[in-house]
Amino acid sequence: MTFRFLHASDLHLGRKFASIPQAADGNIRGRLMEARHGAIVRLGEIARDRGATHVLLAGDTFDTATPSPSIVRQALAAMGETPEATWWLLPGNHDNLRDAEPLWEMIRDTAPPNVRAVTEAAPCLMGDGAMLLPCPVAYRAGGSDPTEALVGMASEDGQLRIGLAHGGITDFTESGEVIAPDRDRSARLDYLALGDWHGRMEVSPRVQYPGSPEQDRFKHGTRGSCLCVTLDAPGSPPQVETIEVGQFLWTEVPLTLHPRQDAAAALNAVLPVGGRRDILLRVVVSGWAGLADQAELEAAATRAAPEFAHFELRTEALGTQYDDTDLDRIDRGGGALRLAAEALVQDAEAETLGPDERAAARDALARLYAYVREASE
């Protein structure tokens, strides 16, 4: 027999992305929220194209225990648009059973026939000779291995054993629950579908994290994905295909500058070429640059930023080189601006000050230089 299903997790529907500044001429937070809903449609299309008859959502389908009714109902309706696939929803730490009890009641009461909430740690027959063994998260921080119950869950001879759980193999988990990395062997599983880690991770051939279908942080550097899993027979190794799902790419790019380098050209050289509207970009600058080069760098960043969904230029690790010529460009005559610039130079070099204070002085000096140059042009 061949049994094929999709494995996804951590949709976090309803996430508000408050940490992303809202652009004055754009609606990036709204676009990011809508993309998470759109991931349901894309998962349905992939299931249809791959002939997958089940979609396993391994926890944190919703970002909070109390999403708005419209978010819940619209998500369920979108899943119902792929009636040939059964969607299995597992409570995670964000939408755990205790805090989100009304949520799971709403899902049970209003979900279309092909959507099932697995809120009990009990075997569920998936059909086609496969048994789903779910481990719903009862509390946000339970502090124990949520997959312990898998060892005692029964299935008939010849049935595929597919575990579904939410938690961390290592201490990256937010829930405080650490899963035994050999749980597939101790529970005789053909596959263990995990959620909680937002990046793609293969723990072993039978234990996998798909990552979030839509990324939400500058950490993994790839678009979100899901897994298409094919099992041929109990005990046979799973065939796992990673499929890109995400609309948005969150990526962090390093940029190391050298003295007298054309900083603007160096920035432009590391910027992604295409698809910028759907890219959230963070450029982390290090090395050394003079005040003039820093001003050019900031100007180049300002020009490029509107083309991206979100753009950050991080210069905390960039050292400043300055000489009398730079200070003369601020104020040659020894007036108030020159005195302010010299005071900032002293603070930037003062070993009695902390790193943050010295960095603030360097940043202020670079900004002063840029303001004066702009005013003179």
Secondary structure, 3 states (H helix, E strand, C coil): CCEEEEEECCCCECCCCCCCCCCCCCCHHHHHHHHHHHHHHHHHHHHHHHCCCEEEECCCCECCCCCCHHHHHHHHHHHHCCCCCEEEECCCCCCCCCCCHHHHHHHHHHCCCCEEECCCCCCEEEECCEEEEEECCCCCCCCCCCCHHHHHCCCCCCCEEEEEEECECCCCCCCCCECCCCHHHHCCCCEEEEECCCCCEEEECCEEECCCCCCCCCCCCCCCEEEEEEECCCCCCCEEEEEECCCCEEEEEEEEECCCCCHHHHHHHHCCCCCHHHEEEEEEEEEEEEHHHHHHHHHHHHHHHHHCCEEEEEEEEEEEECCHHHHHHHCCCCCHHHHHHHHHHHHHHCCCCCHHHHHHHHHHHHHHHHHHHHHHC
